[in-house]
Amino acid sequence: MRRACFATDSRRLIMPAFGVTTGGLDLRHQAMRGLFDHQSLVAHMLGRDRIYSVRFANLLG
């Protein structure tokens, strides 16, 4: 699933860049290693009518 999302672990927050690359952020990518505490990391994905919050452990890889 590709959606614009905010990702946070309550210490850091990554916000989406709304444009042609929106939806391209992969929280499992090597560039993201060490930035977040994976046990508390949550992706808040923007849906059409609401925000869907998904814990990192539940994201498909």
C-alpha distance matrix in Angstrom:
0.0 3.8 6.5 10.1 11.1 14.4 15.0 18.3 20.6 23.4 25.1 22.8 20.3 18.0 17.3 15.1 17.0 16.6 17.0 16.0 14.1 12.1 8.5 10.1 11.1 10.7 12.6 13.7 15.2 19.0 19.7 18.3 20.7 23.4 22.1 20.9 22.2 19.4 21.1 20.7 17.5 15.1 12.1 12.8 9.9 11.5 11.2 13.7 16.4 15.6 14.0 11.9 13.2 11.8 14.3 13.7 15.1 12.5 9.5 8.9 10.6
3.8 0.0 3.8 7.0 8.9 12.4 13.5 17.2 19.9 22.5 23.9 21.2 18.4 15.7 14.6 11.9 13.4 12.9 13.3 12.4 10.4 8.3 4.8 7.0 8.6 9.3 11.7 13.5 14.4 18.2 18.2 17.0 19.9 22.6 20.9 20.1 22.0 19.7 21.7 21.0 17.5 15.1 11.6 12.0 8.8 9.9 10.4 12.8 15.8 15.1 13.5 12.3 13.6 12.9 15.3 14.6 16.8 14.7 11.4 11.4 12.3
6.5 3.8 0.0 3.8 6.0 9.8 11.7 15.4 18.5 20.6 22.1 19.5 16.3 13.7 12.0 9.4 11.4 10.5 11.8 11.9 10.4 7.1 4.6 8.1 9.0 10.6 12.4 15.0 16.0 19.6 19.0 17.4 20.5 22.7 20.5 19.5 21.5 19.6 21.4 20.0 16.6 13.8 10.0 9.4 5.9 6.3 7.4 10.0 12.9 12.0 10.3 9.9 11.6 11.9 14.7 14.6 17.4 15.4 12.5 13.5 14.9
10.1 7.0 3.8 0.0 3.8 7.2 10.0 13.6 17.1 18.7 20.0 17.1 13.6 10.9 8.6 5.9 8.0 7.5 9.6 10.8 9.2 5.5 4.8 8.1 8.3 10.9 12.3 15.5 16.1 19.4 18.1 16.5 19.8 21.7 18.9 18.3 20.6 19.4 21.4 19.5 16.0 13.4 9.6 8.5 5.8 5.6 8.3 10.8 13.2 12.1 10.1 10.7 11.9 12.9 15.4 15.3 18.5 17.1 14.4 16.0 17.0
11.1 8.9 6.0 3.8 0.0 3.8 6.4 9.9 13.3 15.0 16.5 13.8 10.5 8.4 6.8 5.8 9.2 9.8 12.6 14.0 11.9 8.4 7.3 9.7 8.3 10.3 10.4 14.0 15.1 18.2 16.9 14.6 17.7 19.1 16.2 15.1 17.3 16.2 18.0 15.9 12.4 9.8 6.2 5.3 4.1 5.8 9.2 12.3 13.9 11.8 8.8 9.0 9.2 10.2 12.3 12.4 15.9 14.9 12.7 15.0 16.2
14.4 12.4 9.8 7.2 3.8 0.0 3.8 6.7 10.4 11.6 12.9 10.4 6.9 5.6 4.7 6.1 9.8 11.4 14.5 16.5 14.2 11.1 10.5 12.2 9.8 11.6 10.5 14.3 15.5 18.0 16.4 13.6 16.5 17.2 14.0 12.7 14.9 14.5 16.2 13.7 10.5 8.3 5.7 5.0 6.5 8.2 11.9 15.0 15.8 13.2 9.8 10.3 9.3 10.6 11.9 12.1 15.8 15.6 13.8 16.7 17.7
15.0 13.5 11.7 10.0 6.4 3.8 0.0 3.8 7.1 9.3 10.5 8.1 5.6 5.2 6.8 8.7 12.3 14.5 17.3 18.8 15.9 13.3 12.1 12.8 9.7 10.3 8.2 11.8 13.4 15.6 14.2 10.9 13.3 13.8 10.8 9.1 11.2 10.8 12.7 10.4 6.9 5.7 4.4 6.1 8.4 11.2 14.6 18.0 18.7 15.8 12.1 11.5 9.3 9.5 9.6 9.2 13.0 13.5 12.0 15.1 15.9
18.3 17.2 15.4 13.6 9.9 6.7 3.8 0.0 3.8 5.5 6.9 5.5 4.4 6.5 8.9 11.7 15.2 17.5 20.5 22.3 19.4 16.9 15.8 16.5 13.1 13.3 10.5 13.6 15.4 16.9 15.5 11.9 13.6 13.0 9.9 7.6 9.0 9.6 11.0 8.0 5.5 5.6 6.6 8.1 11.4 14.0 17.3 20.7 20.9 17.6 13.9 13.3 10.4 10.7 9.8 9.8 13.3 14.6 13.9 17.3 18.1
20.6 19.9 18.5 17.1 13.3 10.4 7.1 3.8 0.0 3.8 5.4 5.9 7.1 9.7 12.5 15.4 18.8 21.2 24.2 25.7 22.7 20.4 19.0 19.3 15.7 15.2 11.8 14.1 16.2 17.2 16.2 12.5 13.0 11.7 9.2 6.0 6.0 7.4 8.1 5.0 4.1 6.2 8.9 11.0 14.3 17.3 20.3 23.8 23.8 20.3 16.6 15.5 12.1 11.8 9.7 9.5 12.4 14.4 14.5 17.9 18.6
23.4 22.5 20.6 18.7 15.0 11.6 9.3 5.5 3.8 0.0 3.8 5.9 7.4 10.9 13.2 16.6 19.8 22.2 25.4 27.5 24.7 22.2 21.3 21.9 18.5 18.5 15.3 17.8 19.7 20.6 19.2 15.6 16.2 14.4 11.7 9.1 8.9 11.0 10.9 7.4 7.7 8.9 11.4 12.3 16.0 18.3 21.5 24.7 24.2 20.7 17.1 16.7 13.5 14.1 12.4 13.0 15.7 17.6 17.9 21.4 22.3
25.1 23.9 22.1 20.0 16.5 12.9 10.5 6.9 5.4 3.8 0.0 3.8 7.0 10.4 13.4 16.9 19.7 22.6 25.6 27.6 24.7 22.7 22.1 22.2 18.6 18.6 15.4 17.8 19.1 19.4 17.6 14.3 14.7 12.4 9.6 7.9 8.5 11.5 12.2 9.4 9.4 11.4 13.5 14.8 18.2 20.5 23.9 27.1 27.0 23.6 20.0 19.7 16.6 16.9 15.0 14.8 17.5 19.8 19.7 23.0 23.3
22.8 21.2 19.5 17.1 13.8 10.4 8.1 5.5 5.9 5.9 3.8 0.0 3.8 6.9 10.0 13.5 16.2 19.2 22.1 24.0 21.1 19.3 19.0 18.9 15.3 15.8 13.0 15.8 16.6 17.1 14.9 11.8 13.0 11.3 7.8 7.0 9.2 11.6 13.3 10.8 9.3 10.8 11.9 13.3 16.2 18.4 22.0 25.2 25.4 22.3 18.7 18.6 15.9 16.2 14.8 14.1 17.4 19.3 18.5 21.6 21.6
20.3 18.4 16.3 13.6 10.5 6.9 5.6 4.4 7.1 7.4 7.0 3.8 0.0 3.8 6.4 10.0 12.8 15.6 18.7 20.8 18.2 16.0 15.9 16.3 13.0 14.2 11.9 15.3 16.1 17.3 14.9 12.0 14.2 13.4 9.7 9.0 11.5 12.9 14.8 12.0 9.6 9.8 9.8 10.5 13.1 15.0 18.7 21.7 22.1 19.2 15.7 16.0 13.8 14.6 14.1 13.7 17.3 18.5 17.3 20.4 20.7
18.0 15.7 13.7 10.9 8.4 5.6 5.2 6.5 9.7 10.9 10.4 6.9 3.8 0.0 3.8 6.8 9.5 12.5 15.3 17.2 14.4 12.5 12.6 12.8 9.7 11.5 10.0 13.6 13.9 15.4 12.9 10.4 13.4 13.6 10.0 10.1 13.2 13.9 16.4 14.1 10.9 10.7 9.4 10.3 11.8 13.5 17.2 20.2 21.2 18.7 15.4 15.7 14.1 14.6 14.7 13.7 17.5 18.3 16.4 19.0 19.0
17.3 14.6 12.0 8.6 6.8 4.7 6.8 8.9 12.5 13.2 13.4 10.0 6.4 3.8 0.0 3.8 6.7 9.2 12.4 14.8 12.7 10.3 11.2 12.1 9.9 12.6 12.1 15.9 16.0 18.0 15.5 13.5 16.7 17.3 13.7 13.7 16.6 17.0 19.2 16.7 13.5 12.3 10.1 9.7 10.5 11.2 14.9 17.4 18.6 16.5 13.6 14.7 14.0 15.2 16.1 15.7 19.5 19.7 17.6 20.1 20.4
15.1 11.9 9.4 5.9 5.8 6.1 8.7 11.7 15.4 16.6 16.9 13.5 10.0 6.8 3.8 0.0 3.8 5.9 8.9 11.1 9.2 6.6 8.0 9.3 8.2 11.5 12.2 15.8 15.6 18.1 15.7 14.3 17.9 19.1 15.9 16.1 19.1 18.9 21.3 19.1 15.6 13.9 10.9 10.4 9.7 9.8 13.3 15.5 17.3 15.9 13.4 14.5 14.6 15.7 17.2 16.6 20.3 19.9 17.3 19.3 19.6
17.0 13.4 11.4 8.0 9.2 9.8 12.3 15.2 18.8 19.8 19.7 16.2 12.8 9.5 6.7 3.8 0.0 3.8 6.0 8.7 7.4 6.0 8.9 9.7 9.5 13.3 14.6 17.9 17.0 19.3 16.6 16.0 19.8 21.2 18.1 18.9 22.1 22.0 24.7 22.6 19.1 17.6 14.6 14.0 12.9 12.4 15.5 17.1 19.3 18.4 16.4 17.8 18.2 19.2 20.8 20.0 23.6 23.2 20.3 21.8 21.8
16.6 12.9 10.5 7.5 9.8 11.4 14.5 17.5 21.2 22.2 22.6 19.2 15.6 12.5 9.2 5.9 3.8 0.0 3.8 7.2 7.4 5.4 8.8 10.6 11.5 15.3 16.9 20.2 19.6 22.2 19.9 19.2 23.0 24.5 21.5 21.9 25.0 24.5 26.9 24.8 21.3 19.3 15.9 14.6 12.8 11.3 13.7 14.6 17.1 16.9 15.6 17.4 18.6 20.0 22.1 21.7 25.2 24.3 21.4 22.7 23.0
17.0 13.3 11.8 9.6 12.6 14.5 17.3 20.5 24.2 25.4 25.6 22.1 18.7 15.3 12.4 8.9 6.0 3.8 0.0 3.8 5.5 5.4 9.1 10.3 12.2 15.9 18.3 21.1 20.0 22.6 20.4 20.3 24.1 26.1 23.3 24.2 27.3 26.7 29.4 27.6 23.9 22.0 18.5 17.6 15.4 14.0 15.8 16.4 19.3 19.6 18.6 20.0 21.4 22.4 24.5 23.8 27.1 26.1 22.9 23.6 23.6
16.0 12.4 11.9 10.8 14.0 16.5 18.8 22.3 25.7 27.5 27.6 24.0 20.8 17.2 14.8 11.1 8.7 7.2 3.8 0.0 3.8 5.7 8.6 9.1 11.9 15.2 18.2 20.5 19.0 21.7 19.9 20.4 24.1 26.5 24.2 25.1 28.3 27.3 30.1 28.7 24.9 23.2 19.6 19.2 16.6 15.6 17.0 17.6 21.0 21.4 20.4 21.3 22.7 23.1 25.2 24.1 27.1 26.0 22.5 22.7 22.3
14.1 10.4 10.4 9.2 11.9 14.2 15.9 19.4 22.7 24.7 24.7 21.1 18.2 14.4 12.7 9.2 7.4 7.4 5.5 3.8 0.0 3.8 6.2 5.6 8.2 11.5 14.5 16.8 15.2 17.9 16.2 16.6 20.3 22.8 20.6 21.6 24.8 23.8 26.7 25.6 21.8 20.3 16.9 17.1 14.8 14.7 16.6 18.0 21.2 20.9 19.3 19.7 20.6 20.6 22.3 20.9 23.9 23.1 19.5 19.8 19.1
12.1 8.3 7.1 5.5 8.4 11.1 13.3 16.9 20.4 22.2 22.7 19.3 16.0 12.5 10.3 6.6 6.0 5.4 5.4 5.7 3.8 0.0 3.8 5.5 7.5 10.9 13.4 16.2 15.5 18.5 16.9 16.4 20.1 22.3 19.9 20.2 23.1 22.1 24.7 23.2 19.4 17.5 13.9 13.6 11.2 10.9 12.9 14.5 17.5 17.2 15.5 16.1 17.2 17.6 19.6 18.7 21.8 20.8 17.5 18.2 18.3
8.5 4.8 4.6 4.8 7.3 10.5 12.1 15.8 19.0 21.3 22.1 19.0 15.9 12.6 11.2 8.0 8.9 8.8 9.1 8.6 6.2 3.8 0.0 3.8 5.7 8.4 11.0 13.5 13.4 16.9 15.9 15.1 18.5 21.0 18.9 18.8 21.4 19.7 22.3 21.1 17.4 15.4 11.7 12.0 9.3 10.0 11.7 13.9 16.9 16.2 14.3 14.0 15.0 14.8 16.8 15.8 18.7 17.4 14.0 14.5 14.7
10.1 7.0 8.1 8.1 9.7 12.2 12.8 16.5 19.3 21.9 22.2 18.9 16.3 12.8 12.1 9.3 9.7 10.6 10.3 9.1 5.6 5.5 3.8 0.0 3.8 6.3 9.6 11.5 10.6 13.8 12.9 12.9 16.2 19.1 17.4 17.9 20.7 19.1 22.1 21.4 17.6 16.4 13.1 14.3 12.3 13.5 15.4 17.7 20.7 19.8 17.5 16.9 17.3 16.4 17.8 15.9 18.7 17.9 14.3 14.4 13.6
11.1 8.6 9.0 8.3 8.3 9.8 9.7 13.1 15.7 18.5 18.6 15.3 13.0 9.7 9.9 8.2 9.5 11.5 12.2 11.9 8.2 7.5 5.7 3.8 0.0 3.8 6.3 8.9 8.2 11.4 10.2 9.4 12.9 15.5 13.6 14.1 17.0 15.6 18.7 18.0 14.2 13.4 10.6 12.3 11.3 13.2 15.8 18.7 21.1 19.5 16.7 15.9 15.5 14.5 15.2 13.1 16.2 16.0 12.6 13.4 12.6
10.7 9.3 10.6 10.9 10.3 11.6 10.3 13.3 15.2 18.5 18.6 15.8 14.2 11.5 12.6 11.5 13.3 15.3 15.9 15.2 11.5 10.9 8.4 6.3 3.8 0.0 3.8 5.3 5.3 9.0 9.1 8.0 10.8 13.8 12.8 12.9 15.3 13.4 16.6 16.6 12.9 12.7 10.4 13.1 12.4 15.1 17.3 20.5 22.8 20.9 17.9 16.3 15.4 13.5 13.6 10.9 13.4 13.6 10.0 10.5 9.1
12.6 11.7 12.4 12.3 10.4 10.5 8.2 10.5 11.8 15.3 15.4 13.0 11.9 10.0 12.1 12.2 14.6 16.9 18.3 18.2 14.5 13.4 11.0 9.6 6.3 3.8 0.0 3.8 5.5 8.4 8.5 6.0 8.3 10.9 9.7 9.3 11.5 9.7 13.0 13.0 9.4 9.9 8.6 11.9 12.3 15.5 18.1 21.5 23.3 20.9 17.5 15.7 13.9 11.8 11.1 8.0 10.8 11.8 8.9 10.4 9.4
13.7 13.5 15.0 15.5 14.0 14.3 11.8 13.6 14.1 17.8 17.8 15.8 15.3 13.6 15.9 15.8 17.9 20.2 21.1 20.5 16.8 16.2 13.5 11.5 8.9 5.3 3.8 0.0 3.8 6.5 8.3 6.6 7.5 10.7 10.9 10.7 12.3 9.9 13.2 14.3 11.3 12.3 11.6 15.1 15.4 18.7 20.9 24.4 26.2 23.9 20.6 18.3 16.5 13.7 12.5 8.8 10.4 11.8 9.0 9.4 7.2
15.2 14.4 16.0 16.1 15.1 15.5 13.4 15.4 16.2 19.7 19.1 16.6 16.1 13.9 16.0 15.6 17.0 19.6 20.0 19.0 15.2 15.5 13.4 10.6 8.2 5.3 5.5 3.8 0.0 3.8 5.4 5.6 7.1 10.8 11.1 12.1 14.4 12.8 16.4 17.2 14.1 15.2 14.1 17.3 17.3 20.2 22.5 25.8 28.0 25.9 22.7 20.9 19.3 16.9 15.9 12.4 14.2 15.5 12.5 12.4 9.7
19.0 18.2 19.6 19.4 18.2 18.0 15.6 16.9 17.2 20.6 19.4 17.1 17.3 15.4 18.0 18.1 19.3 22.2 22.6 21.7 17.9 18.5 16.9 13.8 11.4 9.0 8.4 6.5 3.8 0.0 3.8 5.4 5.4 9.0 10.2 12.0 14.3 13.4 17.1 18.3 15.6 17.4 16.9 20.2 20.6 23.6 26.1 29.4 31.4 29.2 25.9 24.1 22.2 19.8 18.3 14.7 16.2 18.1 15.5 15.5 12.6
19.7 18.2 19.0 18.1 16.9 16.4 14.2 15.5 16.2 19.2 17.6 14.9 14.9 12.9 15.5 15.7 16.6 19.9 20.4 19.9 16.2 16.9 15.9 12.9 10.2 9.1 8.5 8.3 5.4 3.8 0.0 3.8 5.7 8.5 8.6 11.2 14.2 14.1 17.9 18.3 15.4 17.1 16.4 19.4 19.9 22.5 25.4 28.5 30.6 28.4 25.1 23.8 22.0 20.2 18.9 15.6 17.8 19.7 17.0 17.6 15.1
18.3 17.0 17.4 16.5 14.6 13.6 10.9 11.9 12.5 15.6 14.3 11.8 12.0 10.4 13.5 14.3 16.0 19.2 20.3 20.4 16.6 16.4 15.1 12.9 9.4 8.0 6.0 6.6 5.6 5.4 3.8 0.0 3.8 6.3 5.7 7.6 10.7 10.5 14.3 14.5 11.6 13.5 13.1 16.3 17.3 20.2 23.2 26.6 28.3 25.8 22.2 20.9 18.7 17.0 15.5 12.3 14.7 16.8 14.4 15.7 13.8
20.7 19.9 20.5 19.8 17.7 16.5 13.3 13.6 13.0 16.2 14.7 13.0 14.2 13.4 16.7 17.9 19.8 23.0 24.1 24.1 20.3 20.1 18.5 16.2 12.9 10.8 8.3 7.5 7.1 5.4 5.7 3.8 0.0 3.8 5.6 7.3 9.4 9.4 13.1 14.1 12.0 14.7 15.1 18.6 20.0 23.2 26.0 29.5 31.0 28.3 24.7 23.0 20.4 18.2 16.0 12.6 14.3 17.0 15.2 16.4 14.3
23.4 22.6 22.7 21.7 19.1 17.2 13.8 13.0 11.7 14.4 12.4 11.3 13.4 13.6 17.3 19.1 21.2 24.5 26.1 26.5 22.8 22.3 21.0 19.1 15.5 13.8 10.9 10.7 10.8 9.0 8.5 6.3 3.8 0.0 3.8 5.7 7.6 9.0 12.2 13.0 11.7 14.9 16.1 19.4 21.4 24.5 27.6 31.1 32.3 29.3 25.6 24.1 21.1 19.3 16.7 13.7 15.4 18.5 17.3 19.0 17.3
22.1 20.9 20.5 18.9 16.2 14.0 10.8 9.9 9.2 11.7 9.6 7.8 9.7 10.0 13.7 15.9 18.1 21.5 23.3 24.2 20.6 19.9 18.9 17.4 13.6 12.8 9.7 10.9 11.1 10.2 8.6 5.7 5.6 3.8 0.0 3.8 7.1 9.0 12.2 11.9 10.0 12.8 13.8 16.7 18.8 21.7 25.0 28.4 29.5 26.5 22.8 21.7 18.9 17.6 15.5 13.0 15.5 18.2 16.8 19.0 17.8
20.9 20.1 19.5 18.3 15.1 12.7 9.1 7.6 6.0 9.1 7.9 7.0 9.0 10.1 13.7 16.1 18.9 21.9 24.2 25.1 21.6 20.2 18.8 17.9 14.1 12.9 9.3 10.7 12.1 12.0 11.2 7.6 7.3 5.7 3.8 0.0 3.8 5.7 8.7 8.1 6.5 9.7 11.4 14.5 17.0 20.2 23.3 26.9 27.6 24.4 20.6 19.2 16.1 14.7 12.2 10.1 12.6 15.4 14.6 17.2 16.7
22.2 22.0 21.5 20.6 17.3 14.9 11.2 9.0 6.0 8.9 8.5 9.2 11.5 13.2 16.6 19.1 22.1 25.0 27.3 28.3 24.8 23.1 21.4 20.7 17.0 15.3 11.5 12.3 14.4 14.3 14.2 10.7 9.4 7.6 7.1 3.8 0.0 3.8 5.5 5.8 6.0 9.8 12.5 15.5 18.4 21.8 24.6 28.3 28.6 25.2 21.5 19.7 16.2 14.5 11.4 9.6 11.2 14.5 14.6 17.4 17.2
19.4 19.7 19.6 19.4 16.2 14.5 10.8 9.6 7.4 11.0 11.5 11.6 12.9 13.9 17.0 18.9 22.0 24.5 26.7 27.3 23.8 22.1 19.7 19.1 15.6 13.4 9.7 9.9 12.8 13.4 14.1 10.5 9.4 9.0 9.0 5.7 3.8 0.0 3.8 5.5 4.9 8.3 10.9 14.3 16.8 20.4 22.9 26.6 27.1 23.8 20.1 17.8 14.4 12.0 8.7 6.3 7.5 10.9 11.2 13.8 13.8
21.1 21.7 21.4 21.4 18.0 16.2 12.7 11.0 8.1 10.9 12.2 13.3 14.8 16.4 19.2 21.3 24.7 26.9 29.4 30.1 26.7 24.7 22.3 22.1 18.7 16.6 13.0 13.2 16.4 17.1 17.9 14.3 13.1 12.2 12.2 8.7 5.5 3.8 0.0 3.8 5.8 8.7 12.1 15.1 17.9 21.5 23.7 27.4 27.4 23.9 20.3 17.9 14.2 11.9 8.2 7.4 7.4 10.8 12.3 15.2 15.8
20.7 21.0 20.0 19.5 15.9 13.7 10.4 8.0 5.0 7.4 9.4 10.8 12.0 14.1 16.7 19.1 22.6 24.8 27.6 28.7 25.6 23.2 21.1 21.4 18.0 16.6 13.0 14.3 17.2 18.3 18.3 14.5 14.1 13.0 11.9 8.1 5.8 5.5 3.8 0.0 3.8 6.4 10.1 12.6 15.8 19.1 21.6 25.2 25.0 21.4 17.7 15.8 12.0 10.6 7.4 7.7 9.2 11.7 12.9 16.3 17.4
17.5 17.5 16.6 16.0 12.4 10.5 6.9 5.5 4.1 7.7 9.4 9.3 9.6 10.9 13.5 15.6 19.1 21.3 23.9 24.9 21.8 19.4 17.4 17.6 14.2 12.9 9.4 11.3 14.1 15.6 15.4 11.6 12.0 11.7 10.0 6.5 6.0 4.9 5.8 3.8 0.0 3.8 6.9 9.9 12.8 16.3 18.9 22.6 22.8 19.4 15.6 13.7 10.2 8.7 6.1 5.4 8.3 10.4 10.5 14.0 14.8
15.1 15.1 13.8 13.4 9.8 8.3 5.7 5.6 6.2 8.9 11.4 10.8 9.8 10.7 12.3 13.9 17.6 19.3 22.0 23.2 20.3 17.5 15.4 16.4 13.4 12.7 9.9 12.3 15.2 17.4 17.1 13.5 14.7 14.9 12.8 9.7 9.8 8.3 8.7 6.4 3.8 0.0 3.8 6.3 9.4 12.8 15.3 18.9 19.1 15.6 11.9 9.9 6.5 5.5 4.4 5.5 8.7 9.3 9.4 13.1 14.7
12.1 11.6 10.0 9.6 6.2 5.7 4.4 6.6 8.9 11.4 13.5 11.9 9.8 9.4 10.1 10.9 14.6 15.9 18.5 19.6 16.9 13.9 11.7 13.1 10.6 10.4 8.6 11.6 14.1 16.9 16.4 13.1 15.1 16.1 13.8 11.4 12.5 10.9 12.1 10.1 6.9 3.8 0.0 3.8 6.0 9.5 12.2 15.9 16.5 13.4 9.7 8.0 5.7 5.3 6.3 6.8 10.3 9.9 8.7 12.0 13.7
12.8 12.0 9.4 8.5 5.3 5.0 6.1 8.1 11.0 12.3 14.8 13.3 10.5 10.3 9.7 10.4 14.0 14.6 17.6 19.2 17.1 13.6 12.0 14.3 12.3 13.1 11.9 15.1 17.3 20.2 19.4 16.3 18.6 19.4 16.7 14.5 15.5 14.3 15.1 12.6 9.9 6.3 3.8 0.0 3.8 6.6 9.4 12.9 13.1 10.0 6.2 5.5 4.3 6.4 8.7 10.3 13.5 12.5 11.5 14.7 16.7
9.9 8.8 5.9 5.8 4.1 6.5 8.4 11.4 14.3 16.0 18.2 16.2 13.1 11.8 10.5 9.7 12.9 12.8 15.4 16.6 14.8 11.2 9.3 12.3 11.3 12.4 12.3 15.4 17.3 20.6 19.9 17.3 20.0 21.4 18.8 17.0 18.4 16.8 17.9 15.8 12.8 9.4 6.0 3.8 0.0 3.8 6.3 10.0 11.1 8.6 5.6 5.0 6.2 7.7 10.8 11.9 14.9 13.1 11.5 13.9 16.0
11.5 9.9 6.3 5.6 5.8 8.2 11.2 14.0 17.3 18.3 20.5 18.4 15.0 13.5 11.2 9.8 12.4 11.3 14.0 15.6 14.7 10.9 10.0 13.5 13.2 15.1 15.5 18.7 20.2 23.6 22.5 20.2 23.2 24.5 21.7 20.2 21.8 20.4 21.5 19.1 16.3 12.8 9.5 6.6 3.8 0.0 3.8 6.8 8.1 6.5 4.8 6.5 8.9 11.2 14.4 15.7 18.7 16.7 15.0 17.2 19.2
11.2 10.4 7.4 8.3 9.2 11.9 14.6 17.3 20.3 21.5 23.9 22.0 18.7 17.2 14.9 13.3 15.5 13.7 15.8 17.0 16.6 12.9 11.7 15.4 15.8 17.3 18.1 20.9 22.5 26.1 25.4 23.2 26.0 27.6 25.0 23.3 24.6 22.9 23.7 21.6 18.9 15.3 12.2 9.4 6.3 3.8 0.0 3.8 5.6 5.2 5.5 6.8 10.2 12.3 16.0 17.6 20.0 17.4 16.0 17.7 20.1
13.7 12.8 10.0 10.8 12.3 15.0 18.0 20.7 23.8 24.7 27.1 25.2 21.7 20.2 17.4 15.5 17.1 14.6 16.4 17.6 18.0 14.5 13.9 17.7 18.7 20.5 21.5 24.4 25.8 29.4 28.5 26.6 29.5 31.1 28.4 26.9 28.3 26.6 27.4 25.2 22.6 18.9 15.9 12.9 10.0 6.8 3.8 0.0 3.8 6.1 8.2 10.1 13.7 16.0 19.7 21.3 23.7 21.0 19.5 20.9 23.4
16.4 15.8 12.9 13.2 13.9 15.8 18.7 20.9 23.8 24.2 27.0 25.4 22.1 21.2 18.6 17.3 19.3 17.1 19.3 21.0 21.2 17.5 16.9 20.7 21.1 22.8 23.3 26.2 28.0 31.4 30.6 28.3 31.0 32.3 29.5 27.6 28.6 27.1 27.4 25.0 22.8 19.1 16.5 13.1 11.1 8.1 5.6 3.8 0.0 3.8 7.3 9.7 13.3 16.1 19.8 22.0 24.3 21.6 20.8 22.6 25.4
15.6 15.1 12.0 12.1 11.8 13.2 15.8 17.6 20.3 20.7 23.6 22.3 19.2 18.7 16.5 15.9 18.4 16.9 19.6 21.4 20.9 17.2 16.2 19.8 19.5 20.9 20.9 23.9 25.9 29.2 28.4 25.8 28.3 29.3 26.5 24.4 25.2 23.8 23.9 21.4 19.4 15.6 13.4 10.0 8.6 6.5 5.2 6.1 3.8 0.0 3.8 6.5 9.8 13.0 16.5 19.0 21.3 18.8 18.3 20.6 23.5
14.0 13.5 10.3 10.1 8.8 9.8 12.1 13.9 16.6 17.1 20.0 18.7 15.7 15.4 13.6 13.4 16.4 15.6 18.6 20.4 19.3 15.5 14.3 17.5 16.7 17.9 17.5 20.6 22.7 25.9 25.1 22.2 24.7 25.6 22.8 20.6 21.5 20.1 20.3 17.7 15.6 11.9 9.7 6.2 5.6 4.8 5.5 8.2 7.3 3.8 0.0 3.8 6.5 9.8 13.1 15.5 18.0 16.0 15.4 18.1 20.7
11.9 12.3 9.9 10.7 9.0 10.3 11.5 13.3 15.5 16.7 19.7 18.6 16.0 15.7 14.7 14.5 17.8 17.4 20.0 21.3 19.7 16.1 14.0 16.9 15.9 16.3 15.7 18.3 20.9 24.1 23.8 20.9 23.0 24.1 21.7 19.2 19.7 17.8 17.9 15.8 13.7 9.9 8.0 5.5 5.0 6.5 6.8 10.1 9.7 6.5 3.8 0.0 3.8 6.5 10.1 12.6 14.7 12.4 12.1 14.8 17.7
13.2 13.6 11.6 11.9 9.2 9.3 9.3 10.4 12.1 13.5 16.6 15.9 13.8 14.1 14.0 14.6 18.2 18.6 21.4 22.7 20.6 17.2 15.0 17.3 15.5 15.4 13.9 16.5 19.3 22.2 22.0 18.7 20.4 21.1 18.9 16.1 16.2 14.4 14.2 12.0 10.2 6.5 5.7 4.3 6.2 8.9 10.2 13.7 13.3 9.8 6.5 3.8 0.0 3.8 6.8 9.6 11.9 10.3 10.5 13.9 16.6
11.8 12.9 11.9 12.9 10.2 10.6 9.5 10.7 11.8 14.1 16.9 16.2 14.6 14.6 15.2 15.7 19.2 20.0 22.4 23.1 20.6 17.6 14.8 16.4 14.5 13.5 11.8 13.7 16.9 19.8 20.2 17.0 18.2 19.3 17.6 14.7 14.5 12.0 11.9 10.6 8.7 5.5 5.3 6.4 7.7 11.2 12.3 16.0 16.1 13.0 9.8 6.5 3.8 0.0 3.8 6.4 8.3 6.5 7.0 10.4 13.2
14.3 15.3 14.7 15.4 12.3 11.9 9.6 9.8 9.7 12.4 15.0 14.8 14.1 14.7 16.1 17.2 20.8 22.1 24.5 25.2 22.3 19.6 16.8 17.8 15.2 13.6 11.1 12.5 15.9 18.3 18.9 15.5 16.0 16.7 15.5 12.2 11.4 8.7 8.2 7.4 6.1 4.4 6.3 8.7 10.8 14.4 16.0 19.7 19.8 16.5 13.1 10.1 6.8 3.8 0.0 3.8 5.5 5.4 6.8 10.5 12.8
13.7 14.6 14.6 15.3 12.4 12.1 9.2 9.8 9.5 13.0 14.8 14.1 13.7 13.7 15.7 16.6 20.0 21.7 23.8 24.1 20.9 18.7 15.8 15.9 13.1 10.9 8.0 8.8 12.4 14.7 15.6 12.3 12.6 13.7 13.0 10.1 9.6 6.3 7.4 7.7 5.4 5.5 6.8 10.3 11.9 15.7 17.6 21.3 22.0 19.0 15.5 12.6 9.6 6.4 3.8 0.0 3.8 5.3 5.3 8.7 10.0
15.1 16.8 17.4 18.5 15.9 15.8 13.0 13.3 12.4 15.7 17.5 17.4 17.3 17.5 19.5 20.3 23.6 25.2 27.1 27.1 23.9 21.8 18.7 18.7 16.2 13.4 10.8 10.4 14.2 16.2 17.8 14.7 14.3 15.4 15.5 12.6 11.2 7.5 7.4 9.2 8.3 8.7 10.3 13.5 14.9 18.7 20.0 23.7 24.3 21.3 18.0 14.7 11.9 8.3 5.5 3.8 0.0 3.8 5.7 8.2 9.7
12.5 14.7 15.4 17.1 14.9 15.6 13.5 14.6 14.4 17.6 19.8 19.3 18.5 18.3 19.7 19.9 23.2 24.3 26.1 26.0 23.1 20.8 17.4 17.9 16.0 13.6 11.8 11.8 15.5 18.1 19.7 16.8 17.0 18.5 18.2 15.4 14.5 10.9 10.8 11.7 10.4 9.3 9.9 12.5 13.1 16.7 17.4 21.0 21.6 18.8 16.0 12.4 10.3 6.5 5.4 5.3 3.8 0.0 3.8 6.4 9.2
9.5 11.4 12.5 14.4 12.7 13.8 12.0 13.9 14.5 17.9 19.7 18.5 17.3 16.4 17.6 17.3 20.3 21.4 22.9 22.5 19.5 17.5 14.0 14.3 12.6 10.0 8.9 9.0 12.5 15.5 17.0 14.4 15.2 17.3 16.8 14.6 14.6 11.2 12.3 12.9 10.5 9.4 8.7 11.5 11.5 15.0 16.0 19.5 20.8 18.3 15.4 12.1 10.5 7.0 6.8 5.3 5.7 3.8 0.0 3.8 6.4
8.9 11.4 13.5 16.0 15.0 16.7 15.1 17.3 17.9 21.4 23.0 21.6 20.4 19.0 20.1 19.3 21.8 22.7 23.6 22.7 19.8 18.2 14.5 14.4 13.4 10.5 10.4 9.4 12.4 15.5 17.6 15.7 16.4 19.0 19.0 17.2 17.4 13.8 15.2 16.3 14.0 13.1 12.0 14.7 13.9 17.2 17.7 20.9 22.6 20.6 18.1 14.8 13.9 10.4 10.5 8.7 8.2 6.4 3.8 0.0 3.8
10.6 12.3 14.9 17.0 16.2 17.7 15.9 18.1 18.6 22.3 23.3 21.6 20.7 19.0 20.4 19.6 21.8 23.0 23.6 22.3 19.1 18.3 14.7 13.6 12.6 9.1 9.4 7.2 9.7 12.6 15.1 13.8 14.3 17.3 17.8 16.7 17.2 13.8 15.8 17.4 14.8 14.7 13.7 16.7 16.0 19.2 20.1 23.4 25.4 23.5 20.7 17.7 16.6 13.2 12.8 10.0 9.7 9.2 6.4 3.8 0.0
